[in-house]
Amino acid sequence: PMRKSRSGIPAGDDVVFIGGIPRGATQGELREYFRALVGCVAKVRFVIDHSTRHHKGYGFARFGNGDVAKKVVELSKKGLLFKGKLLNVGPSAEDRHGETSSTGESDTTSSTLELSESFVPTLPAAQQVA
């Protein structure tokens, strides 16, 4: 399981927040997307709405080391397109100096990035994520 901070949000310099996850996407598809992008991802976890049993459109990914996580955050500044939607990627909430809401959920209303072009990793034909 992912290591969690006191607020219950996954913590560590190797963990990033991922927002804008398209409805219908699976953790496995996003894991493969990041694997194609940076070569490794240890774990992807979506936050689930327990009443609907669907993900809430955001989650966390652990990359195994902080340098890879930082690379993903930097690449996201150019735009990461996943299943037709731009992902909002940043440090996990505790790594953003403890900026969490009273409910313990991360504050994703931080500054909007100018996106000049989107990055779509090239996957072998058998692994294309639609």
Secondary structure, DSSP 8 states (H G I E B T S, - for coil): ---B-TTSSB-STTEEEEE---TT--HHHHHHHHHHHHS--SEEEEEEETTTTEEEEEEEEE-SSHHHHHHHHHHHTT-EEETTEEEEEEE-GGGGTT-B-TTS-B---S-----SS-B-----GGG---
